[in-house]
Amino acid sequence: MADQVTNEASKIPFEEKSDIKKLSLYVVVVNRGQGEEVIKVLQSIDSTFQILSFGKGTASKSVYDMLGNVDEAKDIIFAFVGEDMLETVSEELNAFLVATKFHRGVGFCVPLTSIVGADIYRLLSGDLSK
């Protein structure tokens, strides 16, 4: 009898038994070496999944000369954030970037309109309970 109840419960669609919150992909580009600090800021405000990638600026030499001492090596952080946390993320990252003259970067978010698979959603949202 218990197996039958468990089997019937597993047939209930994920969206009917879980509180689904909208997610956004927040992208932050900072100078090389600052990515780990950005990840710490994101983790402190409940971003549960971040990816750090290396990048390189694509501006011409004349633009770099005009801007001064600008490092073209970049850290690119991809973080998945609940829609309800976007304002907090923006405020915290802004505070991080203006904290010293050495912190420079840009951030933007892209709302995710669909995610294929309940397991992928659980991973990105930090909801690892079944």
Secondary structure, 3 states (H helix, E strand, C coil): CHHHHHHHHHCCCHHHHCCCCCEEEEEEEEECCCHHHHHHHHHHCCCCEEEEEEEECCCCHHHHHHHCCCCCEEEEEEEEEEHHHHHHHHHHHHHHHHCCCCCCEEEEEEECCCCCCHHHHHHHHCCCCC
